[in-house]
Amino acid sequence: MTIVLAINAARSIWFMAAYPAVMPSRVVADTALLLALALFGAAALVGIARRRQWGRWLGLVVMVALTVAMLLLPDRSRVQGILD
């Protein structure tokens, strides 16, 4: 998950560098959020790998956050238009 977030953040930064004139504040905010989440996940991985107490709690927070996000996101598993 951390690697995917880091790759998406890098792609957003690459896009902003390629098109500096067309850079809405929303893109900057989304990129900042992606970088923050990638760093949060990396910190959790490092803390768990070094067997730190804060790493265990951070890993638990990440698992709870992902579970809550899965429950709160809308269900998009049904493809519209194919079976209707």
N, C-alpha and C positions, 0 to 999 in steps of 0.2 A: 504494500500500500504506500509506503514511504517513497519507494522508487518511482511508482506511477505518479505520485504528487510532484516529485522533483522533476520528472520529465515534462509534465504538463506546465509547471512553472517555467522551465527553461524554454518551452515552446512559446509561451506567452511573452517572455522577455524577447525572444527572437522576433516575434511578430511586432512588438513595440519598436524594436530597433529598425526593422525593415520599413515600417510605415509610421514615422514619428509625427507626421501631420495629422493622421487619423487615429489619435490616441485618446479616446474618451476616458473620463475618470473612472468609469465602471471597469474598464480593462485593468487599470492600475490597481484598483481595489481588489479585484479578483486575483490578480497576480500576487499581491501582498498576502492575501488569505492563503493561496496555495503554498507560498513560501513558508508562512507561519505553520501550516499543518505539516509540511514536509520536515521542518526543523523540530516540531513537537514529536513527530514519529521517530525521527533519528535520535532524539534525546532519550526517548523511551527505550529504543533498541540498545543504545550504549549503556544506559542504566541497568537494563536487565542483563546484558552481557557481562558487565562488571559486578553483578550481584549486589547492587546497591539497594538499600531499602526504598529510596525515592523512585528508583527504576521500577520496582514492583508495583508501587502505587500508581505511577504514571502509566504503566502497562495496563493496570486495571481500569484506570480512567479512560484510556483509549478503547478498550473492549466495551465498556459501558456506553461510551459515546457512539461507537459504531452500531451497537445494538439499538440504541434510541433512534439514531438516524435511519436505520432500516425500517423501524416501526413508523416513523413520522413521514417518510417519503411517500409520495403517491404511487399507487400500483400502476405500472406501465407495461405489464407483461402481456396484456391483450393487444393484439395488432388490429387496428381499425381498418375496415374496408375489405379485408380479404374474405372473411366469413360472413359479412353482413350482406 
